[in-house]
Amino acid sequence: MDFRFFASNPQALLTGRWWVRSLTVGQTRLLRHWLCGHGCGFGSPMMRPEPEDSELEPEASSPVFGSLILHPRARPVSPISMLAINQADLPFVGSSYEFVGAQAGGLGISMFVVMAEIGRGPRLHRHRYDELVYVIEGRSRWTVDGREFDAGPGDILVVRAGEKHRFVSLTPLRQIDIHLNPTFEQEDLE
């Protein structure tokens, strides 16, 4: 098979997860490696996640494009999927700019860019997904499942799904809160 067909035929690469009916698992991985290394603009982010061997055989109802069979759970991805958004274009709610992944092409994460004054912060709450926090500037006092600790510049905090948490800024605070969910969903506990 001539892999150059895929590099020159963007119509054939409509999804992040696709398989060619006649290729073995090893040949499929080789094809992905070749595409990622030849500047076709369909690099590794489109090719992930790596399929389980059991997923390589699509169901009979999978759509077929030429010799490509699309996995039934694949979602269309544009070859020009880069999105640039300026912070000033995001809504500012409370003490944060809000980036909602679901509104940005169905991205699976959302993010707060926190710009909190002294004494500001959310009430005690929890999420059903993990949250990652990176403190850029300032200090804050965190309460997570009843334990208190301070966070400062350069600290990375991992708040697991279901953990009750809150923070209050001790100084003017800048941090990024990444929610591993396409929307913000929280259960307020106070």
FIMAR-46044 format. One record per residue (C-alpha): residue number from 0; chain; x, y, z. Coordinates in nm, 2 decimals. Example, Ala and Ser with C-alpha at 12.3 -4.5 7.8 and 13.67 -1.06 7.14 Angstrom:
2
<atom><resi>0</resi><chain>A</chain><xx>1.23</xx><yy>-0.45</yy><zz>0.78</zz></atom>
<atom><resi>1</resi><chain>A</chain><xx>1.37</xx><yy>-0.11</yy><zz>0.71</zz></atom>
This chain:
190
<atom><resi>0</resi><chain>A</chain><xx>0.00</xx><yy>0.00</yy><zz>0.00</zz></atom>
<atom><resi>1</resi><chain>A</chain><xx>0.13</xx><yy>0.35</yy><zz>-0.09</zz></atom>
<atom><resi>2</resi><chain>A</chain><xx>0.09</xx><yy>0.56</yy><zz>0.23</zz></atom>
<atom><resi>3</resi><chain>A</chain><xx>0.13</xx><yy>0.88</yy><zz>0.02</zz></atom>
<atom><resi>4</resi><chain>A</chain><xx>-0.23</xx><yy>0.85</yy><zz>-0.07</zz></atom>
<atom><resi>5</resi><chain>A</chain><xx>-0.33</xx><yy>0.95</yy><zz>0.28</zz></atom>
<atom><resi>6</resi><chain>A</chain><xx>-0.10</xx><yy>1.24</yy><zz>0.30</zz></atom>
<atom><resi>7</resi><chain>A</chain><xx>-0.23</xx><yy>1.39</yy><zz>-0.02</zz></atom>
<atom><resi>8</resi><chain>A</chain><xx>-0.60</xx><yy>1.30</yy><zz>0.04</zz></atom>
<atom><resi>9</resi><chain>A</chain><xx>-0.73</xx><yy>1.49</yy><zz>0.34</zz></atom>
<atom><resi>10</resi><chain>A</chain><xx>-1.08</xx><yy>1.36</yy><zz>0.27</zz></atom>
<atom><resi>11</resi><chain>A</chain><xx>-0.96</xx><yy>1.02</yy><zz>0.38</zz></atom>
<atom><resi>12</resi><chain>A</chain><xx>-0.86</xx><yy>1.15</yy><zz>0.72</zz></atom>
<atom><resi>13</resi><chain>A</chain><xx>-1.18</xx><yy>1.28</yy><zz>0.87</zz></atom>
<atom><resi>14</resi><chain>A</chain><xx>-1.15</xx><yy>1.14</yy><zz>1.22</zz></atom>
<atom><resi>15</resi><chain>A</chain><xx>-0.91</xx><yy>1.10</yy><zz>1.50</zz></atom>
<atom><resi>16</resi><chain>A</chain><xx>-0.96</xx><yy>0.72</yy><zz>1.51</zz></atom>
<atom><resi>17</resi><chain>A</chain><xx>-0.97</xx><yy>0.53</yy><zz>1.18</zz></atom>
<atom><resi>18</resi><chain>A</chain><xx>-0.86</xx><yy>0.20</yy><zz>1.05</zz></atom>
<atom><resi>19</resi><chain>A</chain><xx>-0.79</xx><yy>0.05</yy><zz>0.71</zz></atom>
<atom><resi>20</resi><chain>A</chain><xx>-0.97</xx><yy>-0.28</yy><zz>0.66</zz></atom>
<atom><resi>21</resi><chain>A</chain><xx>-0.68</xx><yy>-0.47</yy><zz>0.51</zz></atom>
<atom><resi>22</resi><chain>A</chain><xx>-0.40</xx><yy>-0.36</yy><zz>0.74</zz></atom>
<atom><resi>23</resi><chain>A</chain><xx>-0.27</xx><yy>-0.55</yy><zz>1.04</zz></atom>
<atom><resi>24</resi><chain>A</chain><xx>-0.22</xx><yy>-0.38</yy><zz>1.38</zz></atom>
<atom><resi>25</resi><chain>A</chain><xx>0.15</xx><yy>-0.33</yy><zz>1.31</zz></atom>
<atom><resi>26</resi><chain>A</chain><xx>0.08</xx><yy>-0.19</yy><zz>0.96</zz></atom>
<atom><resi>27</resi><chain>A</chain><xx>-0.18</xx><yy>0.05</yy><zz>1.11</zz></atom>
<atom><resi>28</resi><chain>A</chain><xx>0.08</xx><yy>0.18</yy><zz>1.36</zz></atom>
<atom><resi>29</resi><chain>A</chain><xx>0.34</xx><yy>0.21</yy><zz>1.09</zz></atom>
<atom><resi>30</resi><chain>A</chain><xx>0.09</xx><yy>0.42</yy><zz>0.88</zz></atom>
<atom><resi>31</resi><chain>A</chain><xx>0.02</xx><yy>0.65</yy><zz>1.18</zz></atom>
<atom><resi>32</resi><chain>A</chain><xx>0.40</xx><yy>0.69</yy><zz>1.23</zz></atom>
<atom><resi>33</resi><chain>A</chain><xx>0.45</xx><yy>0.77</yy><zz>0.87</zz></atom>
<atom><resi>34</resi><chain>A</chain><xx>0.17</xx><yy>1.03</yy><zz>0.86</zz></atom>
<atom><resi>35</resi><chain>A</chain><xx>0.29</xx><yy>1.20</yy><zz>1.18</zz></atom>
<atom><resi>36</resi><chain>A</chain><xx>0.64</xx><yy>1.23</yy><zz>1.05</zz></atom>
<atom><resi>37</resi><chain>A</chain><xx>0.57</xx><yy>1.36</yy><zz>0.70</zz></atom>
<atom><resi>38</resi><chain>A</chain><xx>0.42</xx><yy>1.71</yy><zz>0.77</zz></atom>
<atom><resi>39</resi><chain>A</chain><xx>0.07</xx><yy>1.63</yy><zz>0.64</zz></atom>
<atom><resi>40</resi><chain>A</chain><xx>-0.08</xx><yy>1.83</yy><zz>0.93</zz></atom>
<atom><resi>41</resi><chain>A</chain><xx>-0.25</xx><yy>1.52</yy><zz>1.07</zz></atom>
<atom><resi>42</resi><chain>A</chain><xx>-0.01</xx><yy>1.47</yy><zz>1.36</zz></atom>
<atom><resi>43</resi><chain>A</chain><xx>-0.03</xx><yy>1.26</yy><zz>1.67</zz></atom>
<atom><resi>44</resi><chain>A</chain><xx>-0.31</xx><yy>1.44</yy><zz>1.85</zz></atom>
<atom><resi>45</resi><chain>A</chain><xx>-0.55</xx><yy>1.32</yy><zz>1.58</zz></atom>
<atom><resi>46</resi><chain>A</chain><xx>-0.42</xx><yy>0.97</yy><zz>1.60</zz></atom>
<atom><resi>47</resi><chain>A</chain><xx>-0.47</xx><yy>0.92</yy><zz>1.98</zz></atom>
<atom><resi>48</resi><chain>A</chain><xx>-0.58</xx><yy>0.74</yy><zz>2.18</zz></atom>
<atom><resi>49</resi><chain>A</chain><xx>-0.40</xx><yy>0.42</yy><zz>2.08</zz></atom>
<atom><resi>50</resi><chain>A</chain><xx>-0.67</xx><yy>0.16</yy><zz>2.01</zz></atom>
<atom><resi>51</resi><chain>A</chain><xx>-0.70</xx><yy>-0.16</yy><zz>2.20</zz></atom>
<atom><resi>52</resi><chain>A</chain><xx>-0.64</xx><yy>-0.46</yy><zz>1.97</zz></atom>
<atom><resi>53</resi><chain>A</chain><xx>-1.01</xx><yy>-0.55</yy><zz>2.01</zz></atom>
<atom><resi>54</resi><chain>A</chain><xx>-1.11</xx><yy>-0.21</yy><zz>1.87</zz></atom>
<atom><resi>55</resi><chain>A</chain><xx>-0.93</xx><yy>-0.26</yy><zz>1.54</zz></atom>
<atom><resi>56</resi><chain>A</chain><xx>-1.22</xx><yy>-0.45</yy><zz>1.39</zz></atom>
<atom><resi>57</resi><chain>A</chain><xx>-1.51</xx><yy>-0.20</yy><zz>1.35</zz></atom>
<atom><resi>58</resi><chain>A</chain><xx>-1.87</xx><yy>-0.29</yy><zz>1.37</zz></atom>
<atom><resi>59</resi><chain>A</chain><xx>-2.06</xx><yy>-0.37</yy><zz>1.05</zz></atom>
<atom><resi>60</resi><chain>A</chain><xx>-2.24</xx><yy>-0.04</yy><zz>1.09</zz></atom>
<atom><resi>61</resi><chain>A</chain><xx>-1.92</xx><yy>0.17</yy><zz>1.07</zz></atom>
<atom><resi>62</resi><chain>A</chain><xx>-1.92</xx><yy>0.42</yy><zz>0.78</zz></atom>
<atom><resi>63</resi><chain>A</chain><xx>-1.67</xx><yy>0.35</yy><zz>0.50</zz></atom>
<atom><resi>64</resi><chain>A</chain><xx>-1.48</xx><yy>0.61</yy><zz>0.31</zz></atom>
<atom><resi>65</resi><chain>A</chain><xx>-1.28</xx><yy>0.45</yy><zz>0.03</zz></atom>
<atom><resi>66</resi><chain>A</chain><xx>-1.07</xx><yy>0.18</yy><zz>0.19</zz></atom>
<atom><resi>67</resi><chain>A</chain><xx>-1.10</xx><yy>0.35</yy><zz>0.53</zz></atom>
<atom><resi>68</resi><chain>A</chain><xx>-1.34</xx><yy>0.22</yy><zz>0.79</zz></atom>
<atom><resi>69</resi><chain>A</chain><xx>-1.43</xx><yy>0.47</yy><zz>1.06</zz></atom>
<atom><resi>70</resi><chain>A</chain><xx>-1.46</xx><yy>0.35</yy><zz>1.41</zz></atom>
<atom><resi>71</resi><chain>A</chain><xx>-1.82</xx><yy>0.39</yy><zz>1.54</zz></atom>
<atom><resi>72</resi><chain>A</chain><xx>-1.71</xx><yy>0.61</yy><zz>1.83</zz></atom>
<atom><resi>73</resi><chain>A</chain><xx>-1.49</xx><yy>0.84</yy><zz>1.62</zz></atom>
<atom><resi>74</resi><chain>A</chain><xx>-1.58</xx><yy>1.20</yy><zz>1.61</zz></atom>
<atom><resi>75</resi><chain>A</chain><xx>-1.50</xx><yy>1.42</yy><zz>1.31</zz></atom>
<atom><resi>76</resi><chain>A</chain><xx>-1.19</xx><yy>1.64</yy><zz>1.34</zz></atom>
<atom><resi>77</resi><chain>A</chain><xx>-1.11</xx><yy>1.91</yy><zz>1.10</zz></atom>
<atom><resi>78</resi><chain>A</chain><xx>-0.76</xx><yy>1.91</yy><zz>0.96</zz></atom>
<atom><resi>79</resi><chain>A</chain><xx>-0.75</xx><yy>2.28</yy><zz>1.05</zz></atom>
<atom><resi>80</resi><chain>A</chain><xx>-0.85</xx><yy>2.25</yy><zz>1.42</zz></atom>
<atom><resi>81</resi><chain>A</chain><xx>-0.62</xx><yy>2.51</yy><zz>1.57</zz></atom>
<atom><resi>82</resi><chain>A</chain><xx>-0.82</xx><yy>2.76</yy><zz>1.78</zz></atom>
<atom><resi>83</resi><chain>A</chain><xx>-0.67</xx><yy>3.08</yy><zz>1.92</zz></atom>
<atom><resi>84</resi><chain>A</chain><xx>-0.88</xx><yy>3.27</yy><zz>2.18</zz></atom>
<atom><resi>85</resi><chain>A</chain><xx>-0.76</xx><yy>3.58</yy><zz>2.36</zz></atom>
<atom><resi>86</resi><chain>A</chain><xx>-0.83</xx><yy>3.59</yy><zz>2.73</zz></atom>
<atom><resi>87</resi><chain>A</chain><xx>-1.01</xx><yy>3.92</yy><zz>2.69</zz></atom>
<atom><resi>88</resi><chain>A</chain><xx>-1.26</xx><yy>3.74</yy><zz>2.47</zz></atom>
<atom><resi>89</resi><chain>A</chain><xx>-1.36</xx><yy>3.50</yy><zz>2.75</zz></atom>
<atom><resi>90</resi><chain>A</chain><xx>-1.64</xx><yy>3.57</yy><zz>2.99</zz></atom>
<atom><resi>91</resi><chain>A</chain><xx>-1.53</xx><yy>3.71</yy><zz>3.33</zz></atom>
<atom><resi>92</resi><chain>A</chain><xx>-1.74</xx><yy>3.56</yy><zz>3.61</zz></atom>
<atom><resi>93</resi><chain>A</chain><xx>-1.67</xx><yy>3.63</yy><zz>3.98</zz></atom>
<atom><resi>94</resi><chain>A</chain><xx>-1.28</xx><yy>3.62</yy><zz>3.99</zz></atom>
<atom><resi>95</resi><chain>A</chain><xx>-1.21</xx><yy>3.42</yy><zz>3.67</zz></atom>
<atom><resi>96</resi><chain>A</chain><xx>-1.21</xx><yy>3.42</yy><zz>3.30</zz></atom>
<atom><resi>97</resi><chain>A</chain><xx>-1.39</xx><yy>3.10</yy><zz>3.19</zz></atom>
<atom><resi>98</resi><chain>A</chain><xx>-1.29</xx><yy>2.88</yy><zz>2.90</zz></atom>
<atom><resi>99</resi><chain>A</chain><xx>-1.56</xx><yy>2.61</yy><zz>2.84</zz></atom>
<atom><resi>100</resi><chain>A</chain><xx>-1.43</xx><yy>2.33</yy><zz>2.62</zz></atom>
<atom><resi>101</resi><chain>A</chain><xx>-1.77</xx><yy>2.22</yy><zz>2.50</zz></atom>
<atom><resi>102</resi><chain>A</chain><xx>-1.81</xx><yy>2.57</yy><zz>2.34</zz></atom>
<atom><resi>103</resi><chain>A</chain><xx>-1.47</xx><yy>2.55</yy><zz>2.17</zz></atom>
<atom><resi>104</resi><chain>A</chain><xx>-1.53</xx><yy>2.26</yy><zz>1.93</zz></atom>
<atom><resi>105</resi><chain>A</chain><xx>-1.62</xx><yy>2.00</yy><zz>2.18</zz></atom>
<atom><resi>106</resi><chain>A</chain><xx>-1.28</xx><yy>2.00</yy><zz>2.37</zz></atom>
<atom><resi>107</resi><chain>A</chain><xx>-1.28</xx><yy>1.76</yy><zz>2.67</zz></atom>
<atom><resi>108</resi><chain>A</chain><xx>-1.15</xx><yy>2.01</yy><zz>2.92</zz></atom>
<atom><resi>109</resi><chain>A</chain><xx>-1.25</xx><yy>2.35</yy><zz>3.06</zz></atom>
<atom><resi>110</resi><chain>A</chain><xx>-1.04</xx><yy>2.61</yy><zz>3.24</zz></atom>
<atom><resi>111</resi><chain>A</chain><xx>-1.06</xx><yy>2.90</yy><zz>3.48</zz></atom>
<atom><resi>112</resi><chain>A</chain><xx>-0.80</xx><yy>3.18</yy><zz>3.45</zz></atom>
<atom><resi>113</resi><chain>A</chain><xx>-0.82</xx><yy>3.30</yy><zz>3.81</zz></atom>
<atom><resi>114</resi><chain>A</chain><xx>-0.75</xx><yy>3.67</yy><zz>3.89</zz></atom>
<atom><resi>115</resi><chain>A</chain><xx>-0.86</xx><yy>3.68</yy><zz>4.26</zz></atom>
<atom><resi>116</resi><chain>A</chain><xx>-0.82</xx><yy>3.97</yy><zz>4.50</zz></atom>
<atom><resi>117</resi><chain>A</chain><xx>-0.73</xx><yy>3.91</yy><zz>4.87</zz></atom>
<atom><resi>118</resi><chain>A</chain><xx>-1.00</xx><yy>3.71</yy><zz>5.05</zz></atom>
<atom><resi>119</resi><chain>A</chain><xx>-1.17</xx><yy>3.58</yy><zz>4.73</zz></atom>
<atom><resi>120</resi><chain>A</chain><xx>-1.23</xx><yy>3.22</yy><zz>4.63</zz></atom>
<atom><resi>121</resi><chain>A</chain><xx>-1.50</xx><yy>2.96</yy><zz>4.58</zz></atom>
<atom><resi>122</resi><chain>A</chain><xx>-1.72</xx><yy>2.81</yy><zz>4.85</zz></atom>
<atom><resi>123</resi><chain>A</chain><xx>-1.67</xx><yy>2.45</yy><zz>4.95</zz></atom>
<atom><resi>124</resi><chain>A</chain><xx>-1.77</xx><yy>2.23</yy><zz>4.66</zz></atom>
<atom><resi>125</resi><chain>A</chain><xx>-1.68</xx><yy>1.91</yy><zz>4.47</zz></atom>
<atom><resi>126</resi><chain>A</chain><xx>-1.67</xx><yy>1.78</yy><zz>4.11</zz></atom>
<atom><resi>127</resi><chain>A</chain><xx>-1.73</xx><yy>1.44</yy><zz>3.96</zz></atom>
<atom><resi>128</resi><chain>A</chain><xx>-1.41</xx><yy>1.48</yy><zz>3.76</zz></atom>
<atom><resi>129</resi><chain>A</chain><xx>-1.05</xx><yy>1.56</yy><zz>3.84</zz></atom>
<atom><resi>130</resi><chain>A</chain><xx>-0.92</xx><yy>1.92</yy><zz>3.85</zz></atom>
<atom><resi>131</resi><chain>A</chain><xx>-0.56</xx><yy>2.04</yy><zz>3.80</zz></atom>
<atom><resi>132</resi><chain>A</chain><xx>-0.45</xx><yy>2.38</yy><zz>3.94</zz></atom>
<atom><resi>133</resi><chain>A</chain><xx>-0.13</xx><yy>2.57</yy><zz>3.86</zz></atom>
<atom><resi>134</resi><chain>A</chain><xx>-0.05</xx><yy>2.87</yy><zz>4.07</zz></atom>
<atom><resi>135</resi><chain>A</chain><xx>0.12</xx><yy>3.15</yy><zz>3.87</zz></atom>
<atom><resi>136</resi><chain>A</chain><xx>0.14</xx><yy>3.43</yy><zz>4.12</zz></atom>
<atom><resi>137</resi><chain>A</chain><xx>0.03</xx><yy>3.49</yy><zz>4.48</zz></atom>
<atom><resi>138</resi><chain>A</chain><xx>-0.06</xx><yy>3.26</yy><zz>4.77</zz></atom>
<atom><resi>139</resi><chain>A</chain><xx>-0.38</xx><yy>3.09</yy><zz>4.86</zz></atom>
<atom><resi>140</resi><chain>A</chain><xx>-0.51</xx><yy>2.87</yy><zz>5.15</zz></atom>
<atom><resi>141</resi><chain>A</chain><xx>-0.67</xx><yy>2.55</yy><zz>5.04</zz></atom>
<atom><resi>142</resi><chain>A</chain><xx>-0.90</xx><yy>2.32</yy><zz>5.22</zz></atom>
<atom><resi>143</resi><chain>A</chain><xx>-0.93</xx><yy>1.97</yy><zz>5.07</zz></atom>
<atom><resi>144</resi><chain>A</chain><xx>-1.14</xx><yy>1.71</yy><zz>5.25</zz></atom>
<atom><resi>145</resi><chain>A</chain><xx>-1.08</xx><yy>1.89</yy><zz>5.58</zz></atom>
<atom><resi>146</resi><chain>A</chain><xx>-0.70</xx><yy>1.94</yy><zz>5.55</zz></atom>
<atom><resi>147</resi><chain>A</chain><xx>-0.56</xx><yy>2.29</yy><zz>5.51</zz></atom>
<atom><resi>148</resi><chain>A</chain><xx>-0.24</xx><yy>2.39</yy><zz>5.33</zz></atom>
<atom><resi>149</resi><chain>A</chain><xx>-0.10</xx><yy>2.69</yy><zz>5.15</zz></atom>
<atom><resi>150</resi><chain>A</chain><xx>-0.01</xx><yy>2.71</yy><zz>4.78</zz></atom>
<atom><resi>151</resi><chain>A</chain><xx>0.22</xx><yy>2.95</yy><zz>4.60</zz></atom>
<atom><resi>152</resi><chain>A</chain><xx>0.39</xx><yy>3.02</yy><zz>4.27</zz></atom>
<atom><resi>153</resi><chain>A</chain><xx>0.49</xx><yy>2.71</yy><zz>4.08</zz></atom>
<atom><resi>154</resi><chain>A</chain><xx>0.27</xx><yy>2.48</yy><zz>4.28</zz></atom>
<atom><resi>155</resi><chain>A</chain><xx>0.06</xx><yy>2.22</yy><zz>4.09</zz></atom>
<atom><resi>156</resi><chain>A</chain><xx>-0.24</xx><yy>2.08</yy><zz>4.28</zz></atom>
<atom><resi>157</resi><chain>A</chain><xx>-0.43</xx><yy>1.77</yy><zz>4.18</zz></atom>
<atom><resi>158</resi><chain>A</chain><xx>-0.78</xx><yy>1.77</yy><zz>4.32</zz></atom>
<atom><resi>159</resi><chain>A</chain><xx>-0.94</xx><yy>1.43</yy><zz>4.26</zz></atom>
<atom><resi>160</resi><chain>A</chain><xx>-1.30</xx><yy>1.37</yy><zz>4.16</zz></atom>
<atom><resi>161</resi><chain>A</chain><xx>-1.53</xx><yy>1.39</yy><zz>4.47</zz></atom>
<atom><resi>162</resi><chain>A</chain><xx>-1.28</xx><yy>1.57</yy><zz>4.70</zz></atom>
<atom><resi>163</resi><chain>A</chain><xx>-1.45</xx><yy>1.85</yy><zz>4.88</zz></atom>
<atom><resi>164</resi><chain>A</chain><xx>-1.24</xx><yy>2.16</yy><zz>4.83</zz></atom>
<atom><resi>165</resi><chain>A</chain><xx>-1.21</xx><yy>2.54</yy><zz>4.84</zz></atom>
<atom><resi>166</resi><chain>A</chain><xx>-0.95</xx><yy>2.81</yy><zz>4.85</zz></atom>
<atom><resi>167</resi><chain>A</chain><xx>-0.92</xx><yy>3.17</yy><zz>4.96</zz></atom>
<atom><resi>168</resi><chain>A</chain><xx>-0.66</xx><yy>3.40</yy><zz>4.82</zz></atom>
<atom><resi>169</resi><chain>A</chain><xx>-0.41</xx><yy>3.53</yy><zz>5.08</zz></atom>
<atom><resi>170</resi><chain>A</chain><xx>-0.26</xx><yy>3.78</yy><zz>4.83</zz></atom>
<atom><resi>171</resi><chain>A</chain><xx>-0.36</xx><yy>3.89</yy><zz>4.49</zz></atom>
<atom><resi>172</resi><chain>A</chain><xx>-0.37</xx><yy>3.55</yy><zz>4.31</zz></atom>
<atom><resi>173</resi><chain>A</chain><xx>-0.33</xx><yy>3.43</yy><zz>3.95</zz></atom>
<atom><resi>174</resi><chain>A</chain><xx>-0.37</xx><yy>3.07</yy><zz>3.88</zz></atom>
<atom><resi>175</resi><chain>A</chain><xx>-0.51</xx><yy>2.83</yy><zz>3.61</zz></atom>
<atom><resi>176</resi><chain>A</chain><xx>-0.77</xx><yy>2.57</yy><zz>3.71</zz></atom>
<atom><resi>177</resi><chain>A</chain><xx>-0.81</xx><yy>2.30</yy><zz>3.45</zz></atom>
<atom><resi>178</resi><chain>A</chain><xx>-1.12</xx><yy>2.09</yy><zz>3.48</zz></atom>
<atom><resi>179</resi><chain>A</chain><xx>-1.11</xx><yy>1.76</yy><zz>3.30</zz></atom>
<atom><resi>180</resi><chain>A</chain><xx>-1.46</xx><yy>1.80</yy><zz>3.17</zz></atom>
<atom><resi>181</resi><chain>A</chain><xx>-1.60</xx><yy>1.98</yy><zz>2.87</zz></atom>
<atom><resi>182</resi><chain>A</chain><xx>-1.82</xx><yy>2.20</yy><zz>3.10</zz></atom>
<atom><resi>183</resi><chain>A</chain><xx>-1.80</xx><yy>2.32</yy><zz>3.46</zz></atom>
<atom><resi>184</resi><chain>A</chain><xx>-2.01</xx><yy>2.10</yy><zz>3.69</zz></atom>
<atom><resi>185</resi><chain>A</chain><xx>-1.99</xx><yy>2.14</yy><zz>4.06</zz></atom>
<atom><resi>186</resi><chain>A</chain><xx>-2.19</xx><yy>2.05</yy><zz>4.37</zz></atom>
<atom><resi>187</resi><chain>A</chain><xx>-2.19</xx><yy>2.34</yy><zz>4.62</zz></atom>
<atom><resi>188</resi><chain>A</chain><xx>-2.16</xx><yy>2.22</yy><zz>4.97</zz></atom>
<atom><resi>189</resi><chain>A</chain><xx>-2.20</xx><yy>2.54</yy><zz>5.17</zz></atom>
